[in-house]
């Protein structure tokens, strides 16, 4: 059985960790606000999302948005603007709360009552690797039936946990799973 890759890119291969590609796809499915936080519309949309209920406010505080209610009200009324540091905190809190809110929905959709979801795995880019060092890798598909650990790690932002959960799933590819630890893209839909 192959071991995990230690020196990825040593011979010129390009790609990203499969778990990072999965996180990007899950983020796309989560439907984050598209308008940048630096624009008034994007800032207001995020602030309204984080302050619409008491539960949302509490979750935002847990996620790192630790300003007073008075400051939040001033931002919402447009009397004051958040600093760059606070803009980063607002955006991070928004992403954390949004992930938490959509995790259960995505889990149900991706598990599909035990049928799972078909995942397309696009292999790493070897165009810069010299011919003797190239592997024979091909486009693969995999039906992932158990998304619980992947979604749980993604929802809390645990990169190592997500990577471990993803590796547990791609081991179903058989003895070639190590060739798909790094990929150019992972695609699936919910």
Secondary structure, 3 states (H helix, E strand, C coil): CCCCCCCCCCCCCECEEHHHHHHHHHHHHHCCCCCCCCCHHHHHHHHHHHHCCHHHHHHHHHCCCCCCHHHHHHHHHCCCCCCHHHHHHHHHHHHHHHHHHHHHHHHHHHHHHHCCEEEEEEECECCCCCHHHCCCCCCEEEEECCCHHHHHHHHHCCHHHHHHHHHHHHHHHCCCHHHHCEEEEEECCC
